[in-house]
Amino acid sequence: MEWKNKYVGYIGTYTKGDSKGIYRFTLNMEKEQLEDIQLVAELGNPTYVTISQDNRYLYSVIKDENFGGVAAYAINPNHYHLTEINRQLVEGPSPCHVSVDSKNSVVVSANYHAGTITTYETKPDGSILPAKSHIQHVGKGPNAIRQEKPHAHFSGYTPDEQYIVAIDLGIDKVITYHLVDGVLTEAHSLAVRPGSGPRHITFHPNGKFAYVMTELSNEVIVLKYHGNGQFTEIQYIATIPADYTDNSQGSAIQMTKDGKFVYAANRGHNSITVFRAEDQTGELQLVEHVSSEGDWPRDFTLDPTERYIIGSNEQSGNLVLYKRNNESGKLSVIQSNLKVPYPVCVKFLHGGAY
């Protein structure tokens, strides 16, 4: 199989309708198109996946009847199919987010329905050990329907990997945890605007700023990161036009490696919003809103070269390829007809073309 000038990615899905699990795709740089969709792992609701820095392992959230947890897969370096190594399950709902550190030593998951953060240590073969640490969030927010209890939506590492950051939509908090030998202890907690419903976070490459996407208020919260697990608020900026009054819910957020642009997706408004970041303050200015070319854009990602963005529309079941202008940050649609059933998460292998 010829992989020259192609980048390999994976798609996590909801396994309903025709969806069976995790799919693989390629970005063909010469043809500027997405192609070669293949099912590479059958499992229940692998809605979020993460890939080890060395590209040897993929970790996915998983639902198995009345059990939920995390599954580990080996990535074949020749054809990029997946082989399950093992899974760790407990009775209850499945997580919604999973991350792993650069050394592939600790996997951390966030569980929306349970409002929990869980860590798993790994073995040298990539397998996952039983849960090492389990944190239960407490509280609620002003939105009686969506914030009746904690809803942890993100768990990942600070840039220096000294802390775990948890984003909880249900209690409007950004919480940082010390991580020592796989065990979590709370370091700091930032309460953001009540009812905003924070969902995901991305860090500036300089490590001094972070950007939180809110689901309920459709905003980006610009934060100053002080390097000790502590954040302070700098700015709130809307991701949808002020005159848009229909239902819309924020989803994914990403920043470019040059620190110049932030992208945020809006489900309902069905758009990706482009912001320019100010160098010294980290504050954002609106550049444009671009159609998601489908319904309910659940996630998107930059390709390894950052010349393109790949978006996933959950309800219309399609991937979208955008070309990115590196100077203006603006996006232009190249392709929008690649069908994938109920796509959620999109992740590329790290590094160069294959």
N, C-alpha and C positions, 0 to 999 in steps of 0.2 A: 504494500500500500504506500502510495506516494504522499508525503505530508509536507513537502517543501512549500514555504510561504503560506502555511495554514496554521491557525491557532485553534486549539481544542478546548471546548467548554462543555459544561454539564448543566442540566436543567432539573431542578426539583419541582415536583408537581403535587397537586391533590389527586389521589387515585380514585376518581369518579369518572363516569362516562367511559371514554376509551382509554384513559390514562392507566398505565401499569406500574409506573415507578420513576426511576431516574433515566433521563435521556442524555445522549451525547450529541454534540453538533460540532461543525468546524466553521471557522471564518476564513474564507478563501480570499487572501489579500490581493491576488492578481485579478480575480474576477469581481472583487468587491461584493461578495454575496455570502450569505449563510447557506449551508448545505449539509447533506449527509446526516440527517436526523436518525438516530438509532436508539432503541431501548437497550440499556446496558445493565440494569438491575431492577428486579421486580420486588417491590416492598410497598407497605402501606403508608400513604401520605408523607413522602419524603419532601416536605415543603421547603426545607432549608438545608443546604449542604455547605461544607467548607473543605478546603483542600490543604494538605500539609505543604509547608514551604518547599520541601524537596520533591513534591509531586508524586510521592509514592503512595499516599493514602488519601481517601476521601471519607469524611464523616458526615452522617446524615441523621436528622431526626427521623423517628419511625413510629408508626402506630401499628400494633398487632392485636386485633380484637379489642379487649378491654385493658390492654397494656400499652405503655408508651415509654420511649427512651431514645437511645442513640445507637446507631449501627456503624461499624468500621468496615471499609472496603479497601482492598489492594487495587491500585491502578496499574494495568498492564502497560509497560512502556513501549510496546510494539503497536498494538491496535487500540489501546486506551479503553478497553472494556474493564468492567469492575467485577471483582471476586469478593464475596463477603468473607470477612475474617471472623467477626463475632458481633454480638449485640448485647446490650445491657438494658433490660426492661423491668419496670415496676408497674404494679396495678395503678391505673388512673389514666388521665389524658396525656397525650403526647406533647413534647416540647414544640416550640415554634421557631427557635433559633439555636444555632450551634457555632462555636468558634474553637480554634486550637492555636496554641502558641507556636512561635517560629521553630522551637526545638522539638515540636510534636510530643510534648511530655504531659500536657494537661488539656483535656477537652472540657469546655464549659457550655452548658445549655440553659436557656430561659424557657419557662413554661407559662404561657399566657393564661391558660385556664386555671392552673393551680397557684399562680403568683409566686413561683419559686425559681431559684438559681441553683444549679447542681454542677459539681465538678467530678471528672473522671480522670484518674491517672492512666497512662498508656504504657504498654510494654514495647520493647525494641522491635517486635514484629508488627507494630501498629495496632494490636488488639487493645480493647478497652477493658479496664478493670472495673469492678463494681463501684458505684458512686462513693466518693471519698468525703464530700462535703455537701450539705443541703441547707439552703437558707430559705425560710418562709417569710415573704414580705407581709406587712400588716397595714391596714388602713383602707380608706376609700376616698373618692373624689366627688365633686358636685354633680357630675352627670349620672343621674340615677340608673340609666340603662347600661352605660359602658364602664362606669367607675363605681360599681356597687361593691367591689372588692379589689385587691391587687391583681394586676395583669402584667406580669413581666414580659417584655416584648423583645429585648435585646440583651445579650451578654457577650462581652468581648474584652480585649486587652487594650490598655493604654499603650501609646507608642513605645515606651521603654519596657513594657510588659511587667511593670512592678505592681500593677493593680488590675483588677477586673472592674469594668464599668457595666452596671446594670441599668437599663431604662425601663421604668414601670409606668405604663399608660394609665393604669387604674388609680394610682396614688399620686400622679404628677411629680415623680421624683427621678433624679439621676443619682444613683448610689454607687460609690466606689468601695471595693473590698481589697484588703490585703490578701495575698495568696501565698501561703507558706506550706510547703510539702502537701499541696493539693487542698489545703483547708482554708476556707474563707472566713475572714473577720471584718466587720464593717469599719471603714476608715473615715468616710465623709458622706454626707447626704445633702443634695441641693433640691429644694422644693421650687419648682417652676410654676408659672401661672396656673391657678386652679382651673380645671376643665380643659386645659390645652391637650392633654393626652399624648405625652412624648412617646415616640415609637422606636426610632433608630438614631445612631450617632455615627459621625465620621470625623476624623481628626485632620487638622492642617498638617502638612508634612514637616513644618517647623516645630510641631509639638506644643505650640503655645495657644492654639485656638482649637475649638471643636464646634461642630454644627449638629444640632438635634432637629430631626424632623418630627413635627407633631401630627398626629392622626386626626384628632378631633377639631383643632382650630386651624389646620392647614397653614402652618407657619414653620419657618426655620428659626430656631433659637441659636444665636451666636454666643458662645461661651469662651471665657478666658480660662485656660488650663494652667494651673500653677505648678504642675510637676510633682505635687505631693498627694495626688488623689483628690485635690480640691478644685472646684469650679466656681466661677462667678459669672453672672449674666452681663452681656454687653448689648444685645440687640434682639428684637423680635421683628421678623419681616414676613409678610404674607406670601404664600406660594400660588395663590389664585387671585384673579381680578376681584376688586371690591364689589363689583356689580353682579358677580356670580352668586346666586342664592340657592341653587339646587344642592342636593347632597353631594359632598365631596369629602374624601378621606385621604390624608397624606400617607405615603407608603415609604419608598426607598429614598436614600440620600447618599451621594458620593462626591468626593472632591478630587480634582486632578492632582497629579504628582508635582506639578509646578506651583501649586498653591494659588492659582489664579481664578479658578472657576469651581462653583458648587452647582450640582444638578439635583433636582428633587422631583419626585413623581406624585401625581395627584389622581386618585381614583374617583371617578364621578365627573370631574372636570376633564378627565382623560387627557392629561398633558404631562409633559416634562418641562419644568421651569428651570431656566438658566440664570445664574447669578454670577457676577464678577465680585471677587473678594479684594478688599483693600489691603495692601501689603502690611502697613504698620498697625492698623487697628483690628484687622480681621473682619470688619463689617462688610455687609453684602449690599450690592446694588442690582436691581432687576435688569436683565438683558432682554429676555423674551420668554414667551410661552410657546411650546411646540406641541402639536397634536401627538397623542400616543399611537395614532393609527390603529386603534382598537379599543376594546372596552375593559376597564378596570386594570390599569397598569400596576401590577403588583410589585415588580422589581425591574432593575436594569443594572448594567455594569459597563464599565469602560474596558475595552480590550487592552492587552498588555502594551501596545504601542500608544494607546490613548488617542488614536486617530479616529476611532469609531466608538459608538455606544450601541449596546444591544438591549432592547427593552422587551419585556414579557407582559402580554395582556391576558390576564387569567380568564375572564369571561368569554372573550372572543377567540381564545386559543391560538394566538399567533405571536411570533417573534418579529421584532422590527429592527432593522439595521439603519443607523444614522451615521453620516459622516460628520466629523467635528472640525470646525474651523479653530485652529490652535490660537489664533490672534484675538478673535472676537468671542469665542466660546459657542457661537451659534451652531445649530444642528440642521442638517438637511437629510431628508428621508431618501434612502437608496432602495430599500426592500422592506416589504411589510406583509408578505403573503406566506411566510413559512409557518406551517401549521404544527402546533404542539398542544396536546390536550391539557387544559387547566395548568398552564405553567405558572410557577411562583418565583423561585430563586434561579439566578443565572450566575455561574462562576467559571472563570477561565483557569486553566493550568498556569502556573507562574512561569515567567521567563520568556524565551524566544519562540520563534516558529518551529514547527516540527515537520 
